[in-house]
Amino acid sequence: MDLLASILMMIALYSVNLRIMGRPNVPLILEPTVFSILQTDVLADSFMRPLLLLLVVLIAKFALDAYFSTHSGMAMRATGSNPRMARAQGIRTGAMIIGGMALSNALVGLAGALFAQTQGGADISMGVGVIVIGLAAVIVGESLLPSRKLVLATLAVILGALVYRLFIALALNSDFIGLQAQDLNLVTAVLVTIALVLPRLKK
């Protein structure tokens, strides 16, 4: 039921996003963005954008690390790990689930805003398949850096996202393999499958 609810919500939000945007495509090329506002003459735009995005990622990581170390954050983690045991300890699991959804969607909104400003526009279909990328980042990160420590767990997700994107870029730009841009979904599926199988092979 949880999976069905998330699928129905994604379908409904497609229409909501069309209502908010007013049209399928919204160009932002001539509009001021966070990159143009913070642009300096010292660094070129090709260096400024990655540095700014890295700064946002690090701030989000340290903020999550700090929050999940608090009483409320540990209650949310316990709810995700074992809801039945969390309820037995007096944790309001319903409130924790709603709080976790709000926190995750806030991060999704921040990432979407930065992505739209980076690309110079917003498209109604630009978020299709992003959940697969997120899942792949988590799986690859846990395979590369398995740890139960919170600081390393959040670092593993960032590392997994970078490695995933690197492998996608290498696969689609390797002429000797013969892959092209239309093979992106196939490469994604293969990488996720490898990331799922590797931990089992290690065991």
C-alpha positions in Angstrom: 0.0 0.0 0.0 2.9 2.4 0.7 4.3 1.9 -2.7 0.9 2.3 -4.3 0.3 5.5 -2.4 3.6 7.0 -3.5 2.9 6.1 -7.2 -0.6 7.7 -7.0 1.0 10.8 -5.4 3.5 11.1 -8.2 0.8 10.9 -10.8 -1.3 13.6 -9.0 1.7 15.9 -8.6 2.3 15.8 -12.3 -0.9 17.8 -12.8 -0.2 20.0 -9.8 3.2 20.9 -11.3 1.5 21.8 -14.6 -0.9 24.0 -12.8 1.9 25.8 -10.9 4.2 26.2 -14.0 1.3 27.2 -16.3 3.0 25.4 -19.2 5.2 22.4 -19.8 8.4 24.5 -20.1 9.6 27.6 -18.2 12.8 29.1 -19.5 15.1 30.8 -16.9 17.9 31.9 -19.2 17.1 35.6 -18.9 16.1 35.4 -15.2 18.4 36.0 -12.3 19.5 32.8 -10.6 21.4 32.1 -7.4 24.5 31.5 -9.6 24.2 34.8 -11.4 23.6 36.7 -8.1 26.6 35.1 -6.4 28.8 35.3 -9.5 32.2 37.0 -9.0 34.9 38.2 -11.3 37.5 36.1 -9.4 36.2 32.7 -10.5 34.8 31.7 -13.8 31.2 30.4 -14.0 32.4 26.9 -14.8 34.2 26.8 -11.4 31.7 28.9 -9.4 28.7 26.6 -10.0 30.4 23.4 -8.8 31.8 25.1 -5.8 28.4 26.6 -4.9 26.6 23.2 -5.4 29.3 21.5 -3.3 28.8 24.0 -0.5 25.0 23.4 -0.6 25.6 19.7 -0.4 28.0 20.0 2.5 25.6 22.3 4.4 22.8 19.9 3.9 24.9 16.9 5.0 26.1 18.6 8.2 22.6 19.8 9.0 21.2 16.3 8.6 24.0 14.9 10.7 23.3 17.4 13.4 19.5 16.9 13.3 19.7 13.1 13.4 21.9 13.3 16.4 19.1 15.0 18.4 16.4 13.3 20.4 13.8 14.0 17.6 16.2 12.8 14.9 17.0 9.6 16.7 13.2 9.0 17.1 12.8 9.4 13.4 15.6 7.0 12.7 14.1 4.5 15.1 10.8 4.8 13.3 12.4 4.1 10.0 14.3 1.1 11.4 11.6 -0.6 13.5 8.2 1.1 13.8 6.8 -1.5 16.1 9.7 -1.1 18.6 9.6 2.7 18.3 5.9 2.7 19.2 6.7 0.4 22.2 9.2 3.1 23.3 6.5 5.8 23.3 7.5 7.4 20.0 4.7 8.9 17.9 5.6 7.1 14.7 2.8 8.8 12.7 4.3 12.3 13.4 7.8 11.0 12.7 6.7 9.6 9.3 5.1 12.9 8.4 8.2 14.8 9.6 10.4 12.5 7.6 8.3 13.0 4.5 8.4 16.8 5.0 12.2 16.8 5.5 12.8 14.6 2.4 10.5 16.6 0.2 12.2 19.9 1.4 15.5 18.5 0.2 13.9 17.4 -3.1 12.5 20.9 -3.6 15.9 22.4 -2.9 17.6 20.0 -5.3 15.0 20.7 -8.0 15.3 24.5 -7.7 19.1 24.3 -8.0 18.8 21.8 -10.9 16.4 24.1 -12.8 18.6 27.1 -12.3 21.7 25.1 -13.4 19.9 23.9 -16.6 18.5 27.3 -17.4 14.9 26.2 -17.3 12.3 23.9 -15.8 10.5 21.1 -17.7 7.6 19.1 -16.5 9.4 15.8 -17.3 12.8 16.6 -15.9 12.0 14.8 -12.6 11.0 11.5 -14.3 13.4 8.7 -13.2 15.1 10.7 -10.5 13.9 8.3 -7.8 15.9 5.5 -9.6 19.0 7.8 -9.5 18.4 8.3 -5.8 18.0 4.6 -5.1 21.1 3.9 -7.2 23.1 6.5 -5.2 22.1 5.0 -1.9 22.8 1.4 -3.0 26.2 2.2 -4.6 27.2 4.4 -1.6 26.4 1.6 0.8 28.3 -0.9 -1.3 31.4 1.4 -1.4 31.3 2.6 2.2 29.3 0.2 4.4 29.0 1.7 7.9 26.4 2.1 10.6 27.8 5.5 11.7 25.5 8.4 10.7 28.3 10.6 9.5 29.7 7.9 7.1 26.2 6.9 6.0 25.3 10.4 4.7 28.8 10.6 3.2 28.2 7.3 1.4 25.1 8.7 -0.2 27.0 11.6 -1.6 29.8 9.4 -2.7 27.4 7.0 -4.3 25.7 9.8 -6.3 29.1 11.0 -7.6 30.3 7.5 -8.6 26.9 6.7 -10.2 27.0 9.9 -12.4 30.7 9.3 -13.2 30.0 5.7 -14.4 27.0 7.0 -16.5 29.2 9.6 -18.1 32.0 7.2 -18.8 29.6 4.5 -20.2 27.9 6.9 -22.6 31.1 8.6 -23.7 33.0 5.4 -24.4 33.0 4.9 -28.2 34.6 1.4 -28.0 31.6 0.1 -26.0 29.1 1.4 -28.6 26.7 3.0 -26.1 24.7 6.0 -27.0 22.4 8.5 -25.2 19.3 6.4 -25.8 21.0 3.6 -23.8 20.9 5.6 -20.5 18.0 3.6 -19.0 19.8 0.3 -19.8 23.0 1.5 -18.3 21.2 2.7 -15.2 19.5 -0.7 -14.7 22.8 -2.5 -15.1 24.5 -0.3 -12.6 21.8 -0.7 -10.0 21.8 -4.5 -10.6 25.5 -4.6 -10.1 25.3 -2.6 -6.9 22.6 -4.9 -5.5 24.6 -8.1 -6.4 28.0 -7.0 -5.2 27.2 -7.0 -1.4 25.8 -10.5 -1.7 28.9 -11.7 -3.5 31.1 -10.2 -0.8 29.1 -12.1 1.9 
